[in-house]
């Protein structure tokens, strides 16, 4: 139940929900998925009522991938995948919390380049995912 102090008009504004403003294309996110349970970290390419398209990697393989990029071995690669919305439990922005660094910050510290640079994504105008 929503608090009584929040009017219906306020709940309709972006300041209340914040989702469209923060979860945009090229946002670095973590997806929590179900059936089977897994977590995917990567760059959001598109989001709609059908699902989410992300270029990323299973979160359990993140450190190995960073190590391979930092050592220029690149024995691992990222995948571009579509995840149906029925599997998505939640999508969270990759953000630092207190002394805990985000995955993006950890990547930058070890590699010296941003995640977006390394992923070599096409221009936003070239993102044409339609279902």
N, CA, C and O atoms as a Tinker XYZ file with bonds, in Angstrom:
   524  protein
     1  N      0.845000   -1.176000    0.000000    73     2
     2  CA     0.000000    0.000000    0.000000    64     1     3
     3  C      0.893000    1.244000    0.000000    63     2     4     5
     4  O      1.872000    1.321000    0.742000    81     3
     5  N      0.541000    2.202000   -0.836000    73     3     6
     6  CA     1.303000    3.444000   -0.908000    64     5     7
     7  C      0.930000    4.365000    0.250000    63     6     8     9
     8  O     -0.205000    4.324000    0.724000    81     7
     9  N      1.852000    5.183000    0.708000    73     7    10
    10  CA     1.543000    6.096000    1.809000    64     9    11
    11  C      0.422000    7.054000    1.440000    63    10    12    13
    12  O      0.312000    7.486000    0.292000    81    11
    13  N     -0.407000    7.381000    2.425000    73    11    14
    14  CA    -1.527000    8.297000    2.195000    64    13    15
    15  C     -1.059000    9.695000    1.820000    63    14    16    17
    16  O     -1.788000   10.434000    1.158000    81    15
    17  N      0.157000   10.070000    2.239000    73    15    18
    18  CA     0.642000   11.426000    1.993000    64    17    19
    19  C      1.031000   11.658000    0.534000    63    18    20    21
    20  O      1.284000   12.798000    0.144000    81    19
    21  N      1.084000   10.608000   -0.278000    73    19    22
    22  CA     1.470000   10.753000   -1.675000    64    21    23
    23  C      0.211000   10.759000   -2.535000    63    22    24    25
    24  O     -0.528000    9.775000   -2.575000    81    23
    25  N     -0.024000   11.859000   -3.213000    73    23    26
    26  CA    -1.231000   11.985000   -4.025000    64    25    27
    27  C     -1.099000   11.169000   -5.309000    63    26    28    29
    28  O      0.002000   10.804000   -5.722000    81    27
    29  N     -2.231000   10.895000   -5.924000    73    27    30
    30  CA    -2.242000   10.167000   -7.193000    64    29    31
    31  C     -1.484000   10.951000   -8.255000    63    30    32    33
    32  O     -0.821000   10.362000   -9.109000    81    31
    33  N     -1.576000   12.259000   -8.206000    73    31    34
    34  CA    -0.862000   13.109000   -9.166000    64    33    35
    35  C      0.652000   12.969000   -9.006000    63    34    36    37
    36  O      1.380000   12.883000   -9.994000    81    35
    37  N      1.117000   12.948000   -7.765000    73    35    38
    38  CA     2.554000   12.799000   -7.503000    64    37    39
    39  C      3.040000   11.423000   -7.937000    63    38    40    41
    40  O      4.140000   11.298000   -8.476000    81    39
    41  N      2.233000   10.385000   -7.707000    73    39    42
    42  CA     2.645000    9.036000   -8.103000    64    41    43
    43  C      2.765000    8.906000   -9.613000    63    42    44    45
    44  O      3.480000    8.028000  -10.094000    81    43
    45  N      2.088000    9.751000  -10.366000    73    43    46
    46  CA     2.157000    9.726000  -11.822000    64    45    47
    47  C      3.367000   10.455000  -12.377000    63    46    48    49
    48  O      3.629000   10.394000  -13.578000    81    47
    49  N      4.105000   11.144000  -11.521000    73    47    50
    50  CA     5.247000   11.928000  -11.999000    64    49    51
    51  C      6.523000   11.091000  -12.005000    63    50    52    53
    52  O      6.623000   10.097000  -11.287000    81    51
    53  N      7.492000   11.496000  -12.815000    73    51    54
    54  CA     8.774000   10.809000  -12.891000    64    53    55
    55  C      9.544000   10.893000  -11.580000    63    54    56    57
    56  O     10.331000    9.996000  -11.277000    81    55
    57  N      9.338000   11.949000  -10.795000    73    55    58
    58  CA    10.068000   12.074000   -9.542000    64    57    59
    59  C      9.685000   10.953000   -8.579000    63    58    60    61
    60  O     10.510000   10.544000   -7.762000    81    59
    61  N      8.467000   10.454000   -8.654000    73    59    62
    62  CA     8.036000    9.381000   -7.754000    64    61    63
    63  C      8.612000    8.041000   -8.186000    63    62    64    65
    64  O      9.159000    7.309000   -7.361000    81    63
    65  N      8.497000    7.714000   -9.450000    73    63    66
    66  CA     8.891000    6.378000   -9.904000    64    65    67
    67  C     10.338000    6.303000  -10.360000    63    66    68    69
    68  O     10.990000    5.285000  -10.129000    81    67
    69  N     10.866000    7.340000  -10.999000    73    67    70
    70  CA    12.270000    7.425000  -11.412000    64    69    71
    71  C     12.747000    6.372000  -12.400000    63    70    72    73
    72  O     13.879000    6.485000  -12.872000    81    71
    73  N     11.980000    5.376000  -12.739000    73    71    74
    74  CA    12.466000    4.300000  -13.598000    64    73    75
    75  C     12.816000    4.782000  -15.003000    63    74    76    77
    76  O     13.925000    4.498000  -15.456000    81    75
    77  N     11.943000    5.494000  -15.727000    73    75    78
    78  CA    12.313000    5.893000  -17.088000    64    77    79
    79  C     13.543000    6.774000  -17.137000    63    78    80    81
    80  O     14.292000    6.730000  -18.113000    81    79
    81  N     13.770000    7.577000  -16.102000    73    79    82
    82  CA    14.902000    8.489000  -16.101000    64    81    83
    83  C     16.224000    7.741000  -15.885000    63    82    84    85
    84  O     17.245000    8.129000  -16.452000    81    83
    85  N     16.219000    6.689000  -15.086000    73    83    86
    86  CA    17.456000    6.012000  -14.729000    64    85    87
    87  C     17.770000    4.796000  -15.584000    63    86    88    89
    88  O     18.926000    4.600000  -15.960000    81    87
    89  N     16.796000    3.987000  -15.898000    73    87    90
    90  CA    17.035000    2.786000  -16.697000    64    89    91
    91  C     16.857000    3.118000  -18.173000    63    90    92    93
    92  O     15.791000    2.904000  -18.750000    81    91
    93  N     17.909000    3.640000  -18.765000    73    91    94
    94  CA    17.873000    4.010000  -20.171000    64    93    95
    95  C     18.893000    3.166000  -20.927000    63    94    96    97
    96  O     19.689000    2.449000  -20.320000    81    95
    97  N     18.866000    3.255000  -22.257000    73    95    98
    98  CA    19.854000    2.516000  -23.025000    64    97    99
    99  C     21.251000    2.981000  -22.611000    63    98   100   101
   100  O     21.472000    4.151000  -22.300000    81    99
   101  N     22.172000    2.039000  -22.619000    73    99   102
   102  CA    23.559000    2.243000  -22.211000    64   101   103
   103  C     23.744000    2.395000  -20.703000    63   102   104   105
   104  O     24.830000    2.758000  -20.249000    81   103
   105  N     22.705000    2.123000  -19.927000    73   103   106
   106  CA    22.866000    2.055000  -18.472000    64   105   107
   107  C     23.531000    0.725000  -18.147000    63   106   108   109
   108  O     23.225000   -0.296000  -18.764000    81   107
   109  N     24.428000    0.738000  -17.190000    73   107   110
   110  CA    25.044000   -0.504000  -16.741000    64   109   111
   111  C     24.160000   -1.055000  -15.628000    63   110   112   113
   112  O     23.910000   -0.379000  -14.630000    81   111
   113  N     23.690000   -2.283000  -15.807000    73   111   114
   114  CA    22.695000   -2.862000  -14.906000    64   113   115
   115  C     23.055000   -4.291000  -14.513000    63   114   116   117
   116  O     23.910000   -4.933000  -15.123000    81   115
   117  N     22.382000   -4.759000  -13.485000    73   115   118
   118  CA    22.417000   -6.162000  -13.100000    64   117   119
   119  C     20.990000   -6.669000  -13.176000    63   118   120   121
   120  O     20.085000   -6.085000  -12.579000    81   119
   121  N     20.785000   -7.752000  -13.905000    73   119   122
   122  CA    19.467000   -8.373000  -14.002000    64   121   123
   123  C     19.428000   -9.591000  -13.099000    63   122   124   125
   124  O     20.310000  -10.447000  -13.160000    81   123
   125  N     18.408000   -9.668000  -12.265000    73   123   126
   126  CA    18.163000  -10.867000  -11.471000    64   125   127
   127  C     17.073000  -11.644000  -12.194000    63   126   128   129
   128  O     15.963000  -11.149000  -12.386000    81   127
   129  N     17.402000  -12.861000  -12.589000    73   127   130
   130  CA    16.483000  -13.671000  -13.392000    64   129   131
   131  C     15.999000  -14.881000  -12.599000    63   130   132   133
   132  O     16.635000  -15.307000  -11.634000    81   131
   133  N     14.867000  -15.421000  -13.025000    73   131   134
   134  CA    14.327000  -16.624000  -12.407000    64   133   135
   135  C     14.084000  -17.697000  -13.456000    63   134   136   137
   136  O     13.970000  -17.403000  -14.646000    81   135
   137  N     14.007000  -18.926000  -13.010000    73   135   138
   138  CA    13.708000  -20.107000  -13.850000    64   137   139
   139  C     14.618000  -20.258000  -15.056000    63   138   140   141
   140  O     14.131000  -20.092000  -16.174000    81   139
   141  N     15.870000  -20.553000  -14.919000    73   139   142
   142  CA    16.635000  -20.776000  -13.689000    64   141   143
   143  C     17.141000  -19.463000  -13.107000    63   142   144   145
   144  O     17.228000  -18.452000  -13.803000    81   143
   145  N     17.474000  -19.496000  -11.815000    73   143   146
   146  CA    17.975000  -18.303000  -11.127000    64   145   147
   147  C     19.387000  -17.998000  -11.614000    63   146   148   149
   148  O     20.263000  -18.863000  -11.604000    81   147
   149  N     19.589000  -16.768000  -12.034000    73   147   150
   150  CA    20.919000  -16.300000  -12.426000    64   149   151
   151  C     20.940000  -14.790000  -12.396000    63   150   152   153
   152  O     19.892000  -14.144000  -12.383000    81   151
   153  N     22.138000  -14.226000  -12.383000    73   151   154
   154  CA    22.311000  -12.775000  -12.433000    64   153   155
   155  C     23.218000  -12.452000  -13.601000    63   154   156   157
   156  O     24.269000  -13.064000  -13.791000    81   155
   157  N     22.785000  -11.479000  -14.373000    73   155   158
   158  CA    23.521000  -11.032000  -15.553000    64   157   159
   159  C     23.908000   -9.573000  -15.333000    63   158   160   161
   160  O     23.069000   -8.754000  -14.959000    81   159
   161  N     25.181000   -9.250000  -15.565000    73   159   162
   162  CA    25.664000   -7.886000  -15.483000    64   161   163
   163  C     26.005000   -7.420000  -16.892000    63   162   164   165
   164  O     26.589000   -8.176000  -17.668000    81   163
   165  N     25.644000   -6.173000  -17.234000    73   163   166
   166  CA    25.996000   -5.660000  -18.548000    64   165   167
   167  C     25.367000   -4.320000  -18.852000    63   166   168   169
   168  O     24.874000   -3.622000  -17.966000    81   167
   169  N     25.396000   -3.979000  -20.127000    73   167   170
   170  CA    24.861000   -2.706000  -20.605000    64   169   171
   171  C     23.480000   -2.955000  -21.213000    63   170   172   173
   172  O     23.307000   -3.817000  -22.074000    81   171
   173  N     22.513000   -2.184000  -20.746000    73   171   174
   174  CA    21.142000   -2.280000  -21.233000    64   173   175
   175  C     21.065000   -1.732000  -22.649000    63   174   176   177
   176  O     21.425000   -0.580000  -22.890000    81   175
   177  N     20.602000   -2.543000  -23.578000    73   175   178
   178  CA    20.460000   -2.087000  -24.964000    64   177   179
   179  C     19.033000   -1.665000  -25.268000    63   178   180   181
   180  O     18.815000   -0.691000  -25.989000    81   179
   181  N     18.055000   -2.391000  -24.722000    73   179   182
   182  CA    16.659000   -1.979000  -24.881000    64   181   183
   183  C     15.816000   -2.639000  -23.804000    63   182   184   185
   184  O     16.155000   -3.696000  -23.272000    81   183
   185  N     14.706000   -1.978000  -23.501000    73   183   186
   186  CA    13.751000   -2.507000  -22.537000    64   185   187
   187  C     12.356000   -2.166000  -23.030000    63   186   188   189
   188  O     12.078000   -1.024000  -23.398000    81   187
   189  N     11.482000   -3.161000  -23.036000    73   187   190
   190  CA    10.085000   -2.940000  -23.408000    64   189   191
   191  C      9.225000   -3.970000  -22.697000    63   190   192   193
   192  O      9.739000   -4.733000  -21.880000    81   191
   193  N      7.960000   -4.012000  -22.979000    73   191   194
   194  CA     7.057000   -4.920000  -22.266000    64   193   195
   195  C      7.337000   -6.388000  -22.577000    63   194   196   197
   196  O      6.912000   -7.259000  -21.818000    81   195
   197  N      8.036000   -6.687000  -23.666000    73   195   198
   198  CA     8.358000   -8.070000  -24.014000    64   197   199
   199  C      9.576000   -8.581000  -23.254000    63   198   200   201
   200  O      9.639000   -9.756000  -22.895000    81   199
   201  N     10.543000   -7.699000  -23.010000    73   199   202
   202  CA    11.750000   -8.136000  -22.318000    64   201   203
   203  C     12.859000   -7.110000  -22.374000    63   202   204   205
   204  O     12.653000   -5.944000  -22.709000    81   203
   205  N     14.040000   -7.586000  -22.035000    73   203   206
   206  CA    15.225000   -6.727000  -21.952000    64   205   207
   207  C     16.320000   -7.311000  -22.836000    63   206   208   209
   208  O     16.585000   -8.513000  -22.801000    81   207
   209  N     16.952000   -6.452000  -23.625000    73   207   210
   210  CA    18.126000   -6.850000  -24.403000    64   209   211
   211  C     19.342000   -6.242000  -23.711000    63   210   212   213
   212  O     19.389000   -5.042000  -23.443000    81   211
   213  N     20.317000   -7.092000  -23.431000    73   211   214
   214  CA    21.490000   -6.675000  -22.674000    64   213   215
   215  C     22.738000   -7.284000  -23.299000    63   214   216   217
   216  O     22.702000   -8.406000  -23.804000    81   215
   217  N     23.823000   -6.556000  -23.263000    73   215   218
   218  CA    25.130000   -7.099000  -23.669000    64   217   219
   219  C     25.913000   -7.262000  -22.392000    63   218   220   221
   220  O     26.302000   -6.277000  -21.764000    81   219
   221  N     26.152000   -8.518000  -21.997000    73   219   222
   222  CA    26.791000   -8.720000  -20.713000    64   221   223
   223  C     27.279000  -10.132000  -20.477000    63   222   224   225
   224  O     27.520000  -10.898000  -21.411000    81   223
   225  N     27.420000  -10.457000  -19.193000    73   223   226
   226  CA    28.024000  -11.716000  -18.787000    64   225   227
   227  C     27.397000  -12.140000  -17.458000    63   226   228   229
   228  O     26.924000  -11.304000  -16.688000    81   227
   229  N     27.402000  -13.440000  -17.203000    73   227   230
   230  CA    26.934000  -13.953000  -15.917000    64   229   231
   231  C     27.805000  -13.333000  -14.824000    63   230   232   233
   232  O     29.027000  -13.257000  -14.957000    81   231
   233  N     27.169000  -12.900000  -13.762000    73   231   234
   234  CA    27.893000  -12.175000  -12.709000    64   233   235
   235  C     28.979000  -13.032000  -12.060000    63   234   236   237
   236  O     29.959000  -12.496000  -11.541000    81   235
   237  N     28.816000  -14.353000  -12.083000    73   235   238
   238  CA    29.833000  -15.240000  -11.513000    64   237   239
   239  C     31.113000  -15.263000  -12.344000    63   238   240   241
   240  O     32.163000  -15.669000  -11.847000    81   239
   241  N     31.039000  -14.836000  -13.589000    73   239   242
   242  CA    32.211000  -14.819000  -14.474000    64   241   243
   243  C     32.810000  -13.432000  -14.630000    63   242   244   245
   244  O     33.777000  -13.255000  -15.371000    81   243
   245  N     32.253000  -12.451000  -13.944000    73   243   246
   246  CA    32.684000  -11.063000  -14.111000    64   245   247
   247  C     34.171000  -10.878000  -13.821000    63   246   248   249
   248  O     34.878000  -10.292000  -14.641000    81   247
   249  N     34.664000  -11.357000  -12.683000    73   247   250
   250  CA    36.075000  -11.156000  -12.317000    64   249   251
   251  C     37.017000  -11.816000  -13.327000    63   250   252   253
   252  O     38.063000  -11.258000  -13.657000    81   251
   253  N     36.650000  -12.996000  -13.813000    73   251   254
   254  CA    37.476000  -13.666000  -14.827000    64   253   255
   255  C     37.527000  -12.851000  -16.115000    63   254   256   257
   256  O     38.578000  -12.748000  -16.746000    81   255
   257  N     36.389000  -12.269000  -16.506000    73   255   258
   258  CA    36.334000  -11.456000  -17.718000    64   257   259
   259  C     37.193000  -10.198000  -17.551000    63   258   260   261
   260  O     37.939000   -9.835000  -18.460000    81   259
   261  N     37.091000   -9.529000  -16.394000    73   259   262
   262  CA    37.887000   -8.328000  -16.138000    64   261   263
   263  C     39.370000   -8.675000  -16.196000    63   262   264   265
   264  O     40.158000   -7.934000  -16.784000    81   263
   265  N     39.751000   -9.784000  -15.596000    73   263   266
   266  CA    41.152000  -10.210000  -15.608000    64   265   267
   267  C     41.632000  -10.446000  -17.041000    63   266   268   269
   268  O     42.747000  -10.064000  -17.395000    81   267
   269  N     40.795000  -11.073000  -17.859000    73   267   270
   270  CA    41.214000  -11.343000  -19.239000    64   269   271
   271  C     41.346000  -10.055000  -20.053000    63   270   272   273
   272  O     42.236000   -9.945000  -20.896000    81   271
   273  N     40.471000   -9.086000  -19.807000    73   271   274
   274  CA    40.576000   -7.796000  -20.510000    64   273   275
   275  C     41.810000   -7.037000  -20.015000    63   274   276   277
   276  O     42.545000   -6.462000  -20.818000    81   275
   277  N     42.040000   -7.032000  -18.707000    73   275   278
   278  CA    43.191000   -6.317000  -18.139000    64   277   279
   279  C     44.514000   -6.896000  -18.629000    63   278   280   281
   280  O     45.477000   -6.153000  -18.819000    81   279
   281  N     44.576000   -8.213000  -18.838000    73   279   282
   282  CA    45.807000   -8.870000  -19.292000    64   281   283
   283  C     45.894000   -8.984000  -20.814000    63   282   284   285
   284  O     46.823000   -9.599000  -21.338000    81   283
   285  N     44.942000   -8.399000  -21.517000    73   283   286
   286  CA    44.868000   -8.450000  -22.980000    64   285   287
   287  C     44.821000   -9.871000  -23.541000    63   286   288   289
   288  O     45.264000  -10.116000  -24.663000    81   287
   289  N     44.291000  -10.791000  -22.766000    73   287   290
   290  CA    44.143000  -12.159000  -23.280000    64   289   291
   291  C     42.765000  -12.361000  -23.887000    63   290   292   293
   292  O     42.597000  -13.118000  -24.843000    81   291
   293  N     41.787000  -11.679000  -23.323000    73   291   294
   294  CA    40.403000  -11.729000  -23.799000    64   293   295
   295  C     39.982000  -13.135000  -24.206000    63   294   296   297
   296  O     39.520000  -13.365000  -25.324000    81   295
   297  N     40.150000  -14.056000  -23.286000    73   295   298
   298  CA    39.726000  -15.437000  -23.521000    64   297   299
   299  C     38.228000  -15.601000  -23.326000    63   298   300   301
   300  O     37.661000  -16.637000  -23.674000    81   299
   301  N     37.587000  -14.580000  -22.770000    73   299   302
   302  CA    36.141000  -14.604000  -22.561000    64   301   303
   303  C     35.535000  -13.443000  -23.324000    63   302   304   305
   304  O     36.193000  -12.433000  -23.571000    81   303
   305  N     34.282000  -13.596000  -23.692000    73   303   306
   306  CA    33.615000  -12.493000  -24.377000    64   305   307
   307  C     32.221000  -12.297000  -23.802000    63   306   308   309
   308  O     31.685000  -13.166000  -23.115000    81   307
   309  N     31.660000  -11.160000  -24.091000    73   307   310
   310  CA    30.313000  -10.840000  -23.652000    64   309   311
   311  C     29.314000  -11.327000  -24.688000    63   310   312   313
   312  O     29.653000  -11.512000  -25.857000    81   311
   313  N     28.096000  -11.528000  -24.252000    73   311   314
   314  CA    27.032000  -11.965000  -25.162000    64   313   315
   315  C     25.945000  -10.907000  -25.211000    63   314   316   317
   316  O     25.655000  -10.252000  -24.210000    81   315
   317  N     25.352000  -10.747000  -26.372000    73   315   318
   318  CA    24.167000   -9.912000  -26.487000    64   317   319
   319  C     22.979000  -10.855000  -26.412000    63   318   320   321
   320  O     22.844000  -11.771000  -27.222000    81   319
   321  N     22.123000  -10.619000  -25.432000    73   319   322
   322  CA    21.023000  -11.559000  -25.213000    64   321   323
   323  C     19.708000  -10.837000  -24.965000    63   322   324   325
   324  O     19.673000   -9.727000  -24.433000    81   323
   325  N     18.639000  -11.491000  -25.362000    73   323   326
   326  CA    17.290000  -11.023000  -25.066000    64   325   327
   327  C     16.742000  -11.890000  -23.951000    63   326   328   329
   328  O     16.785000  -13.117000  -24.034000    81   327
   329  N     16.228000  -11.260000  -22.909000    73   327   330
   330  CA    15.641000  -11.986000  -21.783000    64   329   331
   331  C     14.160000  -11.630000  -21.730000    63   330   332   333
   332  O     13.816000  -10.460000  -21.563000    81   331
   333  N     13.272000  -12.626000  -21.869000    73   331   334
   334  CA    11.836000  -12.333000  -21.789000    64   333   335
   335  C     11.467000  -11.763000  -20.417000    63   334   336   337
   336  O     12.036000  -12.164000  -19.402000    81   335
   337  N     10.523000  -10.833000  -20.393000    73   335   338
   338  CA    10.148000  -10.158000  -19.154000    64   337   339
   339  C      9.647000  -11.134000  -18.092000    63   338   340   341
   340  O      9.757000  -10.853000  -16.898000    81   339
   341  N      9.097000  -12.276000  -18.508000    73   339   342
   342  CA     8.603000  -13.235000  -17.522000    64   341   343
   343  C      9.737000  -13.854000  -16.690000    63   342   344   345
   344  O      9.475000  -14.418000  -15.627000    81   343
   345  N     10.984000  -13.760000  -17.152000    73   343   346
   346  CA    12.144000  -14.256000  -16.391000    64   345   347
   347  C     12.762000  -13.185000  -15.512000    63   346   348   349
   348  O     13.515000  -13.506000  -14.593000    81   347
   349  N     12.460000  -11.919000  -15.772000    73   347   350
   350  CA    13.103000  -10.818000  -15.045000    64   349   351
   351  C     12.438000  -10.621000  -13.690000    63   350   352   353
   352  O     11.254000  -10.297000  -13.595000    81   351
   353  N     13.228000  -10.825000  -12.653000    73   351   354
   354  CA    12.754000  -10.577000  -11.297000    64   353   355
   355  C     12.955000   -9.110000  -10.945000    63   354   356   357
   356  O     12.057000   -8.463000  -10.407000    81   355
   357  N     14.156000   -8.586000  -11.258000    73   355   358
   358  CA    14.417000   -7.160000  -11.076000    64   357   359
   359  C     15.622000   -6.737000  -11.896000    63   358   360   361
   360  O     16.473000   -7.549000  -12.259000    81   359
   361  N     15.669000   -5.449000  -12.174000    73   359   362
   362  CA    16.798000   -4.834000  -12.868000    64   361   363
   363  C     17.292000   -3.700000  -11.985000    63   362   364   365
   364  O     16.525000   -2.812000  -11.615000    81   363
   365  N     18.580000   -3.735000  -11.648000    73   363   366
   366  CA    19.137000   -2.694000  -10.782000    64   365   367
   367  C     20.302000   -2.008000  -11.481000    63   366   368   369
   368  O     21.071000   -2.642000  -12.204000    81   367
   369  N     20.420000   -0.711000  -11.256000    73   367   370
   370  CA    21.555000    0.038000  -11.798000    64   369   371
   371  C     22.827000   -0.380000  -11.078000    63   370   372   373
   372  O     22.803000   -0.682000   -9.885000    81   371
   373  N     23.914000   -0.395000  -11.792000    73   371   374
   374  CA    25.225000   -0.722000  -11.226000    64   373   375
   375  C     25.743000    0.528000  -10.531000    63   374   376   377
   376  O     26.363000    1.386000  -11.160000    81   375
   377  N     25.487000    0.627000   -9.235000    73   375   378
   378  CA    25.850000    1.814000   -8.475000    64   377   379
   379  C     26.700000    1.445000   -7.268000    63   378   380   381
   380  O     26.583000    0.352000   -6.713000    81   379
   381  N     27.551000    2.371000   -6.880000    73   379   382
   382  CA    28.339000    2.188000   -5.659000    64   381   383
   383  C     27.428000    2.408000   -4.454000    63   382   384   385
   384  O     26.447000    3.149000   -4.522000    81   383
   385  N     27.772000    1.753000   -3.360000    73   383   386
   386  CA    27.013000    1.935000   -2.127000    64   385   387
   387  C     28.009000    2.046000   -0.979000    63   386   388   389
   388  O     28.632000    1.062000   -0.581000    81   387
   389  N     28.146000    3.256000   -0.457000    73   387   390
   390  CA    29.106000    3.472000    0.621000    64   389   391
   391  C     30.511000    3.140000    0.166000    63   390   392   393
   392  O     30.991000    3.687000   -0.827000    81   391
   393  N     31.179000    2.243000    0.888000    73   391   394
   394  CA    32.542000    1.856000    0.549000    64   393   395
   395  C     32.588000    0.774000   -0.526000    63   394   396   397
   396  O     33.661000    0.457000   -1.038000    81   395
   397  N     31.440000    0.210000   -0.868000    73   395   398
   398  CA    31.384000   -0.840000   -1.887000    64   397   399
   399  C     31.329000   -0.225000   -3.274000    63   398   400   401
   400  O     30.434000    0.563000   -3.579000    81   399
   401  N     32.281000   -0.584000   -4.105000    73   399   402
   402  CA    32.357000   -0.027000   -5.455000    64   401   403
   403  C     31.432000   -0.787000   -6.393000    63   402   404   405
   404  O     31.174000   -1.976000   -6.207000    81   403
   405  N     30.937000   -0.082000   -7.400000    73   403   406
   406  CA    30.120000   -0.733000   -8.421000    64   405   407
   407  C     31.017000   -1.626000   -9.281000    63   406   408   409
   408  O     32.240000   -1.488000   -9.264000    81   407
   409  N     30.411000   -2.526000  -10.018000    73   407   410
   410  CA    31.181000   -3.374000  -10.921000    64   409   411
   411  C     31.900000   -2.520000  -11.967000    63   410   412   413
   412  O     33.029000   -2.826000  -12.349000    81   411
   413  N     31.250000   -1.452000  -12.428000    73   411   414
   414  CA    31.863000   -0.561000  -13.423000    64   413   415
   415  C     33.108000    0.118000  -12.868000    63   414   416   417
   416  O     34.114000    0.246000  -13.566000    81   415
   417  N     33.042000    0.553000  -11.610000    73   415   418
   418  CA    34.196000    1.194000  -10.981000    64   417   419
   419  C     35.331000    0.198000  -10.784000    63   418   420   421
   420  O     36.497000    0.536000  -10.985000    81   419
   421  N     34.995000   -1.028000  -10.390000    73   419   422
   422  CA    36.015000   -2.067000  -10.241000    64   421   423
   423  C     36.691000   -2.336000  -11.584000    63   422   424   425
   424  O     37.910000   -2.500000  -11.652000    81   423
   425  N     35.895000   -2.380000  -12.645000    73   423   426
   426  CA    36.428000   -2.601000  -13.986000    64   425   427
   427  C     37.388000   -1.483000  -14.363000    63   426   428   429
   428  O     38.493000   -1.751000  -14.835000    81   427
   429  N     36.978000   -0.223000  -14.161000    73   427   430
   430  CA    37.803000    0.926000  -14.524000    64   429   431
   431  C     39.121000    0.918000  -13.756000    63   430   432   433
   432  O     40.168000    1.222000  -14.327000    81   431
   433  N     39.085000    0.578000  -12.476000    73   431   434
   434  CA    40.310000    0.545000  -11.672000    64   433   435
   435  C     41.311000   -0.487000  -12.189000    63   434   436   437
   436  O     42.519000   -0.246000  -12.191000    81   435
   437  N     40.804000   -1.628000  -12.624000    73   435   438
   438  CA    41.705000   -2.705000  -13.054000    64   437   439
   439  C     42.152000   -2.571000  -14.496000    63   438   440   441
   440  O     43.276000   -2.947000  -14.829000    81   439
   441  N     41.290000   -2.038000  -15.364000    73   439   442
   442  CA    41.583000   -1.987000  -16.795000    64   441   443
   443  C     42.045000   -0.597000  -17.239000    63   442   444   445
   444  O     42.855000   -0.483000  -18.159000    81   443
   445  N     41.542000    0.453000  -16.600000    73   443   446
   446  CA    41.920000    1.815000  -16.981000    64   445   447
   447  C     41.073000    2.398000  -18.088000    63   446   448   449
   448  O     41.374000    3.476000  -18.600000    81   447
   449  N     40.019000    1.702000  -18.462000    73   447   450
   450  CA    39.064000    2.201000  -19.465000    64   449   451
   451  C     37.654000    1.930000  -18.963000    63   450   452   453
   452  O     37.443000    1.064000  -18.114000    81   451
   453  N     36.693000    2.675000  -19.494000    73   451   454
   454  CA    35.307000    2.462000  -19.067000    64   453   455
   455  C     34.728000    1.219000  -19.745000    63   454   456   457
   456  O     35.208000    0.771000  -20.786000    81   455
   457  N     33.703000    0.692000  -19.132000    73   455   458
   458  CA    33.013000   -0.490000  -19.661000    64   457   459
   459  C     32.456000   -0.201000  -21.053000    63   458   460   461
   460  O     32.550000   -1.043000  -21.947000    81   459
   461  N     31.880000    0.976000  -21.239000    73   459   462
   462  CA    31.275000    1.344000  -22.529000    64   461   463
   463  C     32.342000    1.359000  -23.624000    63   462   464   465
   464  O     32.080000    0.907000  -24.739000    81   463
   465  N     33.534000    1.868000  -23.329000    73   463   466
   466  CA    34.636000    1.873000  -24.305000    64   465   467
   467  C     35.002000    0.463000  -24.740000    63   466   468   469
   468  O     35.143000    0.187000  -25.932000    81   467
   469  N     35.151000   -0.413000  -23.781000    73   467   470
   470  CA    35.609000   -1.770000  -24.051000    64   469   471
   471  C     34.552000   -2.575000  -24.803000    63   470   472   473
   472  O     34.891000   -3.421000  -25.630000    81   471
   473  N     33.289000   -2.322000  -24.527000    73   471   474
   474  CA    32.218000   -3.093000  -25.174000    64   473   475
   475  C     32.056000   -2.752000  -26.641000    63   474   476   477
   476  O     31.460000   -3.522000  -27.394000    81   475
   477  N     32.580000   -1.610000  -27.058000    73   475   478
   478  CA    32.508000   -1.218000  -28.468000    64   477   479
   479  C     31.082000   -1.334000  -28.996000    63   478   480   481
   480  O     30.825000   -2.030000  -29.978000    81   479
   481  N     30.157000   -0.639000  -28.326000    73   479   482
   482  CA    28.745000   -0.678000  -28.702000    64   481   483
   483  C     28.492000    0.200000  -29.917000    63   482   484   485
   484  O     29.197000    1.189000  -30.119000    81   483
   485  N     27.501000   -0.142000  -30.725000    73   483   486
   486  CA    27.143000    0.724000  -31.848000    64   485   487
   487  C     26.526000    2.017000  -31.332000    63   486   488   489
   488  O     26.126000    2.105000  -30.171000    81   487
   489  N     26.452000    3.025000  -32.208000    73   487   490
   490  CA    25.811000    4.275000  -31.832000    64   489   491
   491  C     24.367000    4.011000  -31.454000    63   490   492   493
   492  O     23.758000    3.047000  -31.918000    81   491
   493  N     23.815000    4.885000  -30.599000    73   491   494
   494  CA    22.445000    4.680000  -30.124000    64   493   495
   495  C     21.445000    4.676000  -31.271000    63   494   496   497
   496  O     20.411000    4.014000  -31.190000    81   495
   497  N     21.746000    5.408000  -32.337000    73   495   498
   498  CA    20.833000    5.432000  -33.481000    64   497   499
   499  C     20.747000    4.051000  -34.144000    63   498   500   501
   500  O     19.760000    3.732000  -34.807000    81   499
   501  N     21.787000    3.240000  -33.956000    73   499   502
   502  CA    21.817000    1.919000  -34.578000    64   501   503
   503  C     21.116000    0.847000  -33.757000    63   502   504   505
   504  O     21.019000   -0.301000  -34.190000    81   503
   505  N     20.619000    1.218000  -32.552000    73   503   506
   506  CA    19.892000    0.236000  -31.748000    64   505   507
   507  C     18.470000    0.133000  -32.294000    63   506   508   509
   508  O     17.633000    0.991000  -32.013000    81   507
   509  N     18.203000   -0.882000  -33.051000    73   507   510
   510  CA    16.861000   -1.099000  -33.601000    64   509   511
   511  C     16.421000   -2.501000  -33.256000    63   510   512   513
   512  O     16.546000   -3.425000  -34.059000    81   511
   513  N     15.905000   -2.647000  -32.050000    73   511   514
   514  CA    15.407000   -3.944000  -31.616000    64   513   515
   515  C     13.893000   -3.855000  -31.617000    63   514   516   517
   516  O     13.323000   -3.105000  -30.824000    81   515
   517  N     13.244000   -4.586000  -32.469000    73   515   518
   518  CA    11.790000   -4.599000  -32.487000    64   517   519
   519  C     11.302000   -6.023000  -32.550000    63   518   520   521
   520  O     11.894000   -6.876000  -33.211000    81   519
   521  N     10.226000   -6.264000  -31.861000    73   519   522
   522  CA     9.683000   -7.613000  -31.797000    64   521   523
   523  C      8.247000   -7.634000  -32.235000    63   522   524
   524  O      7.620000   -8.693000  -32.245000    81   523
